[in-house]
Each structure stands twice: as structure tokens, then as C-alpha cells.
Amino acid sequence: MMKNLLFVYICLFGLALPLSAQKLDAQDILDRTATAFRQAGGIQADFTVQTYAKGVLQGSSVGTIRLKGEKFLLDADGVKTWFDGRTQWSYLTNSDEVNVSEPTPEELQSINPYALLSIYKQGYHMKLGKTDVYGGKPAYEVILTASDRKKDLQCVIIYVTKDTFQPLCISMTQKGGNSVAIRITSYKAGESYNDHLFTFDKKAYPTAEVIDLR
């Protein structure tokens, strides 16, 4: 359940970059978006998430994420998650417990917010979609399709602004037909974050049961 919950929050990133006069293809756009994220400094994004089962809406939630390189702090749907680049702490409000783990590279593929920055280089065909406006803003639509039907993540559609390469929406379809749509509702880049923000502070949660899964 935890993996599925965190899976829907991957890849909230971006920063303004000058738009080249040349025509960009799908890989150009994703490369520029990845570069933008690496140069962004601290990021804060508010978002909404909608989950679907074979096209039928199953639920909706809102959340906030703060990012600094590979580190992140995610607060959404009753779960608060810290990741300092090595260790991950996931605090469940309802049960007052925190799970501690050290995700493998494979696990980070499904829970790390910047994982999508490299996923397009790992067995996906990419192309530009026909959409050129999203949410009233000029946007690129990039469609990634898995080359292997056994992959859990079969299709990813990313909408990014043409002038800033900032994602507006990310839609992901898993094997079996379930899908998730993440829409970014507000975004700030260039934020200054202390590294302590991305680690769990036991003093702030004195009654929490710590479950070490490492």
C-alpha cells in the first residue's frame, strides 16, 4: 500500500529555461526538463492526484512536496515522507508509526520524485503528442510508451510549459489499466532548504512507533 501511495507522487519538478528557436523533439524536451530540475535549487509544489481503475475515478487527494536535488519531503493523504538521499522515513498519521527503509535503485524508480527524469532512457519509446495548450498555457505533450509489455509502468504522458519546461500534468498508466493523473496547482523554484528538513525528527513525534525495515 505504501509503495502504491508514494508511486503516484513521482516527478514534480521544473525551472524556467530559454526556449530555443529550433523545433524540439520529444527527447529534446525531456532533456531540457531534466536539466531544468537539476538547476532549480529548492522546489515547492502543490498538487492534486486522481486515481483511476480502467478509466473510472477511484479517488482524489491533494499534497505538497519540497525537493532539493534527490532529497524530498512529501506530505499527502495522511502520510509524511522524508528522503535524505539514502534513508527514507514514512510516517502514517492514523497509526502513529514511521517506517524506516533504504530504498534500492529499483524501489526508487517507483517512489522517488525525480525518477521520471531518467525513465525515458530506460526502455521507453517517446513521441510528441498533438496537444499544444494545457490549462490555458502553451504546452508540449510528450508520450512515453514502454517497449516491454511486462513493465509495471506502461505509459507516461507529460505536459510541460513551452516557455519554462515546468510540468503541468503527469499521467501514468500501469500494467492492468490503472492510472494516475498528477496536476500541479502551484509551484516555486529557487527555495532555500536546510538538509535537516529531509530527515525524520523523532523529537517532533515522541509517541510514534519506529519500525526499522532496513
C-alpha positions as CSV (number, residue, x, y, z in Angstrom):
1,M,0.0,0.0,0.0
2,M,2.8,2.4,0.9
3,K,4.6,1.8,-2.4
4,N,1.4,2.4,-4.3
5,L,0.7,5.6,-2.4
6,L,4.1,7.0,-3.0
7,F,4.2,5.9,-6.6
8,V,1.6,8.5,-7.6
9,Y,3.7,11.4,-6.5
10,I,6.7,10.9,-8.7
11,C,8.4,13.7,-10.6
12,L,7.2,17.1,-9.5
13,F,10.0,19.4,-10.8
14,G,11.0,22.1,-13.3
15,L,12.5,25.6,-13.8
16,A,12.4,28.3,-16.4
17,L,14.9,27.9,-19.3
18,P,15.2,29.9,-22.5
19,L,13.3,28.4,-25.4
20,S,15.4,27.6,-28.4
21,A,14.1,28.8,-31.8
22,Q,14.7,25.4,-33.2
23,K,12.0,22.8,-33.3
24,L,12.3,20.5,-30.4
25,D,11.6,16.7,-30.5
26,A,10.4,14.6,-27.5
27,Q,13.8,13.8,-26.3
28,D,14.9,17.5,-26.5
29,I,12.0,18.5,-24.3
30,L,12.7,15.8,-21.7
31,D,16.4,16.5,-21.7
32,R,15.7,20.2,-21.1
33,T,13.2,19.4,-18.4
34,A,15.8,17.2,-16.6
35,T,18.4,19.9,-16.9
36,A,16.0,22.4,-15.5
37,F,15.3,20.3,-12.5
38,R,19.0,19.8,-11.7
39,Q,19.5,23.6,-11.9
40,A,16.3,24.5,-9.9
41,G,17.7,24.6,-6.4
42,G,14.9,24.1,-3.8
43,I,11.4,23.5,-5.2
44,Q,8.0,23.5,-3.6
45,A,4.9,22.3,-5.5
46,D,1.3,21.8,-4.5
47,F,-0.6,19.2,-6.5
48,T,-3.8,17.2,-6.9
49,V,-3.8,13.5,-7.6
50,Q,-6.6,11.5,-9.2
51,T,-6.5,7.7,-9.4
52,Y,-8.5,5.6,-11.9
53,A,-9.2,2.0,-12.3
54,K,-9.8,1.2,-16.0
55,G,-11.0,4.8,-16.6
56,V,-13.2,5.1,-13.6
57,L,-12.3,7.7,-11.0
58,Q,-11.4,5.9,-7.7
59,G,-10.3,8.8,-5.5
60,S,-8.7,12.3,-5.3
61,S,-6.3,13.9,-2.9
62,V,-4.0,16.9,-2.5
63,G,-0.5,17.3,-1.3
64,T,2.7,19.3,-1.1
65,I,6.2,18.3,-1.9
66,R,9.5,20.0,-1.3
67,L,12.6,19.0,-3.3
68,K,16.3,19.6,-3.2
69,G,18.3,17.5,-5.6
70,E,17.5,13.9,-4.8
71,K,16.1,14.8,-1.4
72,F,12.4,15.3,-0.8
73,L,9.7,15.9,1.8
74,L,6.3,14.8,0.8
75,D,3.1,15.5,2.7
76,A,-0.1,14.0,1.3
77,D,-3.1,11.9,2.1
78,G,-2.2,11.3,5.8
79,V,1.4,10.2,5.0
80,K,4.5,12.3,5.5
81,T,7.7,11.0,3.9
82,W,11.3,12.2,4.2
83,F,14.1,11.1,2.0
84,D,17.7,12.3,2.5
85,G,19.3,10.6,-0.5
86,R,19.8,7.3,1.3
87,T,17.3,6.8,4.1
88,Q,13.5,7.1,3.8
89,W,11.1,7.6,6.7
90,S,7.3,7.3,6.1
91,Y,5.1,8.5,8.9
92,L,1.5,7.3,8.9
93,T,-0.8,9.7,10.8
94,N,-3.6,7.2,11.5
95,S,-1.4,4.6,13.1
96,D,1.2,6.9,14.6
97,E,4.1,4.9,13.2
98,V,7.1,5.5,11.0
99,N,8.6,3.0,8.6
100,V,12.4,3.4,8.0
101,S,14.0,1.9,4.9
102,E,16.8,2.3,2.5
103,P,15.2,2.0,-0.9
104,T,17.1,0.1,-3.6
105,P,17.5,1.7,-7.1
106,E,14.6,-0.4,-8.3
107,E,12.4,0.8,-5.4
108,L,13.4,4.4,-6.0
109,Q,12.1,4.0,-9.6
110,S,8.6,3.9,-8.2
111,I,8.8,6.3,-5.2
112,N,11.5,8.9,-6.0
113,P,10.0,12.2,-7.2
114,Y,12.8,12.7,-9.7
115,A,12.8,9.2,-11.1
116,L,11.0,10.2,-14.3
117,L,14.0,12.3,-15.2
118,S,15.8,9.2,-16.3
119,I,12.9,6.8,-17.0
120,Y,12.7,7.8,-20.7
121,K,16.2,6.4,-21.2
122,Q,15.2,3.0,-19.8
123,G,13.1,1.2,-22.3
124,Y,10.5,3.7,-23.5
125,H,9.6,4.9,-26.9
126,M,8.9,8.6,-26.9
127,K,7.0,11.0,-29.2
128,L,5.3,14.4,-29.2
129,G,1.5,14.4,-28.8
130,K,-0.8,16.7,-30.7
131,T,-1.8,18.9,-27.7
132,D,-0.2,22.3,-27.7
133,V,-2.2,24.0,-24.9
134,Y,-2.9,22.7,-21.4
135,G,-4.7,24.6,-18.7
136,G,-4.7,27.7,-20.9
137,K,-0.9,27.7,-21.3
138,P,1.2,26.8,-24.4
139,A,2.5,23.4,-23.7
140,Y,4.3,20.4,-25.1
141,E,2.7,16.9,-24.7
142,V,5.3,14.1,-24.5
143,I,4.1,10.5,-24.6
144,L,6.3,7.6,-23.3
145,T,5.3,4.0,-24.1
146,A,7.1,1.0,-22.6
147,S,8.9,-1.2,-25.1
148,D,8.3,-4.2,-22.8
149,R,4.7,-5.1,-22.0
150,K,5.9,-6.6,-18.7
151,K,6.9,-3.2,-17.3
152,D,4.7,-2.1,-14.5
153,L,4.6,1.5,-15.9
154,Q,3.3,1.1,-19.4
155,C,2.6,4.7,-20.5
156,V,3.5,8.2,-19.2
157,I,2.1,11.4,-20.6
158,I,3.8,14.6,-19.6
159,Y,2.6,18.1,-20.3
160,V,5.2,20.9,-19.8
161,T,5.1,24.6,-20.5
162,K,6.8,25.7,-23.7
163,D,8.5,28.7,-22.1
164,T,9.6,27.2,-18.7
165,F,9.7,23.4,-19.2
166,Q,7.8,23.2,-16.0
167,P,5.4,20.1,-15.8
168,L,1.7,21.0,-15.6
169,C,0.4,17.4,-15.5
170,I,1.8,13.9,-15.4
171,S,-0.4,11.0,-16.3
172,M,0.8,7.4,-15.7
173,T,-0.9,4.1,-16.7
174,Q,0.2,0.9,-15.1
175,K,0.0,-2.6,-16.4
176,G,-3.6,-3.7,-16.0
177,G,-5.1,-0.4,-16.8
178,N,-5.0,1.5,-13.5
179,S,-3.8,5.1,-13.9
180,V,-2.9,8.2,-12.0
181,A,-3.0,11.9,-13.0
182,I,-1.0,14.5,-11.1
183,R,-1.8,18.1,-11.7
184,I,0.5,20.8,-10.3
185,T,-1.6,23.7,-8.9
186,S,1.2,25.9,-7.6
187,Y,5.0,25.9,-8.0
188,K,8.0,27.8,-6.6
189,A,11.7,27.3,-7.5
190,G,14.9,28.7,-6.0
191,E,13.8,27.9,-2.4
192,S,16.4,27.6,0.3
193,Y,16.2,24.4,2.3
194,N,18.4,23.1,5.1
195,D,19.2,19.4,4.8
196,H,17.6,18.7,8.1
197,L,14.3,19.3,6.5
198,F,14.6,16.0,4.7
199,T,15.2,13.8,7.8
200,F,12.8,12.5,10.3
201,D,12.9,14.2,13.7
202,K,11.9,11.8,16.4
203,K,11.5,14.6,19.0
204,A,8.7,16.0,16.9
205,Y,6.8,12.7,17.0
206,P,7.6,11.4,20.5
207,T,4.8,8.8,20.6
208,A,5.4,7.4,17.1
209,E,6.4,3.7,16.9
210,V,9.5,3.4,14.7
211,I,9.6,0.3,12.6
212,D,13.1,-0.2,11.1
213,L,12.8,-2.2,7.8
214,R,16.5,-1.9,6.9
